[in-house]
């Protein structure tokens, strides 16, 4: 079994802060792939730590897939409960700048399976103010 490292809150905050301007302004230059990947991975892994379990898989390609939420364990094939989205949408959700239901309704994320929407109960992971001084 692979042992996972615990995400340090200050490291996650720093990673998200590095992409903050792009999240607040979609016309801002996109962050470097390494910065974007770090923010996505740390926030998704924090979700998995906060909501341990294996009943829902959260996918943010190409950076990360984590399992979370207590319930029936998925072991083979396509998981019955999947949330999938792009990196920017994930970070907007993770920081409270976008509501889960709004993202789903707009088609920015897919949530399949009876338990997938439970992910919304664990968001945001980190509050990111909407003004540059927050």
N, C-alpha and C positions, 0 to 999 in steps of 0.2 A: 504494500500500500504506500502510495506517495504521501509524504508528509508536507502539508502546506504551511507556508509561513503566514503569520498574522500580519495584516496590514496595519501599519502604524498610522493613527489619525493625522498626525502632523505631516507625514509623507503624502497621504492622500490629499490633504488640503493644499499642499504645495503643488502637487501634480494638477489638480483642478484649477488652481489659481493661474498656472502657466497657460491654460487655454481659455481663461475667463473672458477675455475681450472678444474672442471669436464666438463664444456662446451668447454673449450679450448683443453682438452685432454681426449678423451673417454676411455682411459685406466686408468685414475685417479679413485680413489675410489668414488663411488656414494655418493652424499650427503645424510644426514639424511632425512627421509620422511618429517619432519616438515620444514626443510630448503627448500627442493624442492617445497613443497606445498606453502609456503609463496612466493617464487619467481614467481611461476606460477600464483597464484591468483592475486598478485599485478600487474603483467604485463598485464594480461588479463583484469583486472578491469580498468587499466589505458587506455587500448585500448577502452573500453566501454565509458569512460569519454571523451576521445579525439574524438571519432567518434560516438556520441550519435545517437540512433535510435534503431529500432527493426526489420530490414529487414534481417539481417544475424546473425546466431547463431554460436559462436566460442566455440567449445568443446575441453577441454583438460582433459580427464578422467584420474584419478578419482578425480581431484581436482576442476575443475571449468567449468562452461558454462556461457557465457555472450552473450547478444544481443547488436548489434551495427549497424552502418550504417543507415542513414536516408532512408526512403522508406516505402513501405507497411508494416504494422504491422502484425506480426504473433501472433495468439491467441490460436489455438488448433491444436493438432496432431503434426506430424513431420513438422518442419519448411521447407519452400521451398528452403532456402539458408543456407547451413551448411558448416563450415570448421571444420574439426576434425583432431587432431594429438596427438601424445604422448608428455609428459612433456619436454623431452630433445629437441625434434624438435621444439616445441613451443618456448622454451627459446632461441634456436639458431636463430629462426626467429625474436623474440622480440628484440634481441641484435644486429641484423645485421650480424651475423656470417653465416647465410644461407639465400639464396634468396627464396622467395615464389614459384616462378615458378620452380626452381630447386627441391625444396622439393616435390612439386606436381608431377613433372615429374618422380622423383625417387620413388614415392609411399609412401613417408614419411608422407604425409597428403592427405586428401580427401577434395575436394572443389566441392560441388554439388549446382546446381542452378545458374541462370544467374547473380546473384549479388555477389556470394561468393568470386570471385577473387578481388573484391573491397577492401577487407581487406588488400591486399598487398600495397595499397596506404598509409596505416597508419603505415607501418612497416619501419624501426625498431622503437621500442618504446624507447629504451635506447641503445645507442651505447656502445659496449663493445670491447675494443681494442683486437687485436689478440696476442699481446705480454704481458707477465706477468707484465711489468713495466707500461703499459698503464692504 
